[in-house]
Amino acid sequence: MKLGRLIGASLVACIVAVVAACGEDKALQPTETNTQASERVEKLIQEAFAQLPPGSSLKPGIDVKSLPCDDPTDGGPAGRVIVEKRYSILPPADGAWQADQVIPVLAAFWQQQGYKAYSDQRSDKRYPVYSVETPDGYLVTVQGWDREDHLDYTLGGDSPCIWENGTPDPQ
């Protein structure tokens, strides 16, 4: 009887150890590097920008390749980073933005791409925002500002939490 309990206890301990090790390995899996993530964010922004009226342009704003992701919401380990980019979207030289030229166009495009709505505040007339999440965890956001005499927009993207060099730093 003691031998049976010992074998059973050992089997349970082994299963717990294997499950715990698998969970730990999953959390420490390699990711894209910050360079790869930056390229992916840029590609998502450029794809979205291509949907806007001809003559529009992007003015660089924020371009950060290594923001701390020490309080990750994905349940992963600390020590990872995110990449973030933001651009101002300038209207064609012949005028100002019309209310239906930016957010509705990008929302429709992202829906066609199968991206999941992350934040939908299009009904906010003064500061509308629409964000989507791609299947691989990237966020793309368009945000507007009603300046009373004209509309301003930004287009940006954020990576998921990644290891800066693609793998955890050995410490």
C-alpha positions in Angstrom: 0.0 0.0 0.0 2.8 2.4 0.9 4.5 1.7 -2.4 1.3 2.5 -4.3 0.9 5.8 -2.6 4.6 6.6 -3.1 4.3 5.8 -6.8 1.1 7.9 -7.1 2.6 10.8 -5.2 5.7 10.7 -7.4 3.6 10.6 -10.5 1.6 13.6 -9.4 4.8 15.5 -8.5 6.3 14.7 -12.0 3.1 15.9 -13.7 3.1 19.2 -11.7 6.8 19.7 -12.5 6.3 19.1 -16.2 3.3 21.5 -16.3 5.1 24.2 -14.4 8.2 23.8 -16.6 6.0 24.1 -19.8 4.4 27.2 -18.5 7.8 28.7 -17.7 9.2 27.8 -21.1 6.2 29.3 -22.8 6.7 32.6 -21.0 10.4 32.7 -22.0 9.9 31.8 -25.7 11.7 33.9 -28.2 9.9 36.8 -29.8 10.6 39.2 -32.6 13.5 41.6 -31.9 12.8 45.3 -31.4 14.1 45.9 -35.0 11.7 43.3 -36.4 8.8 44.7 -34.3 9.6 48.3 -35.4 9.5 47.1 -39.1 6.2 45.4 -38.5 4.7 48.5 -36.8 5.9 50.6 -39.7 4.4 48.2 -42.3 1.0 48.3 -40.5 1.1 52.1 -40.5 2.0 52.3 -44.1 -0.7 49.8 -45.2 -3.3 51.9 -43.4 -1.9 55.2 -44.7 -2.2 53.8 -48.3 -6.0 53.8 -47.8 -6.2 57.6 -47.3 -6.8 60.1 -50.1 -4.0 60.8 -52.6 -1.8 63.7 -51.6 -2.0 62.9 -47.9 1.3 62.7 -46.1 2.7 61.5 -42.8 4.7 63.7 -40.4 6.9 61.6 -38.1 6.1 61.9 -34.4 6.9 59.3 -31.8 9.3 56.5 -32.7 10.4 54.6 -29.6 12.0 51.2 -30.1 12.2 50.1 -26.5 9.5 51.1 -24.0 9.4 49.0 -20.8 6.8 46.3 -20.7 7.3 45.6 -17.0 3.6 45.4 -16.1 2.5 43.2 -19.0 -1.2 42.5 -19.3 -0.5 39.3 -21.3 0.6 37.4 -18.1 4.2 37.2 -19.4 7.4 37.9 -17.6 8.8 41.4 -16.8 11.9 42.6 -18.7 10.3 42.8 -22.1 9.7 46.0 -24.2 7.3 47.3 -26.7 7.9 49.4 -29.9 5.7 52.4 -30.5 5.4 54.7 -33.5 3.0 57.7 -34.1 2.6 60.0 -37.1 0.5 63.0 -37.8 -1.6 62.6 -40.9 -1.5 65.7 -43.1 -4.4 66.2 -45.5 -3.9 66.7 -49.2 -2.4 70.1 -50.0 -5.7 71.3 -51.5 -7.7 71.3 -48.3 -8.6 70.0 -44.8 -9.9 66.7 -43.7 -13.6 65.9 -44.1 -15.0 63.9 -41.2 -15.5 60.8 -43.3 -12.1 60.7 -44.9 -10.0 59.1 -42.2 -11.5 57.0 -39.4 -14.4 55.4 -41.4 -12.0 54.6 -44.2 -9.4 53.0 -41.9 -12.0 51.2 -39.8 -13.5 49.6 -43.0 -10.0 48.6 -44.2 -9.0 47.1 -40.9 -12.3 45.2 -40.7 -11.6 43.8 -44.2 -8.2 42.6 -42.9 -9.9 40.7 -40.1 -8.4 42.8 -37.4 -10.3 42.8 -34.1 -11.6 46.1 -32.7 -9.6 47.0 -29.6 -11.1 50.4 -28.8 -13.9 52.0 -30.6 -14.6 55.6 -29.6 -15.7 56.8 -33.0 -18.9 58.3 -31.5 -16.8 60.9 -29.5 -17.2 63.8 -31.8 -14.4 65.9 -30.3 -11.7 63.2 -29.9 -12.6 60.0 -31.8 -10.3 57.0 -31.6 -10.4 53.7 -33.3 -7.9 50.9 -32.5 -7.6 47.4 -33.8 -5.5 44.4 -32.8 -3.9 42.2 -35.5 -3.9 38.4 -35.1 -0.2 38.6 -34.0 -0.9 41.1 -31.2 0.0 44.4 -32.8 -2.2 47.5 -32.1 -2.9 50.1 -34.8 -4.7 53.3 -33.9 -6.1 56.3 -35.6 -7.1 59.3 -33.4 -8.8 62.5 -34.3 -9.0 66.0 -32.8 -11.7 68.4 -33.7 -10.0 71.8 -33.6 -13.3 73.6 -34.3 -12.0 75.1 -37.6 -10.3 71.8 -38.8 -9.7 68.2 -38.0 -6.3 66.7 -37.0 -5.4 63.0 -37.0 -2.6 60.7 -35.9 -1.9 57.2 -37.0 0.2 54.9 -34.9 1.1 51.4 -33.9 2.4 49.4 -30.9 4.0 46.0 -30.8 3.1 43.3 -28.3 5.6 42.8 -25.4 8.8 41.4 -26.9 12.3 40.6 -25.8 14.5 43.4 -27.1 17.0 41.0 -28.7 14.4 38.3 -29.4 15.3 36.2 -26.3 15.4 36.9 -22.6 18.6 38.3 -21.3 20.5 35.6 -19.3 20.9 37.0 -15.8 
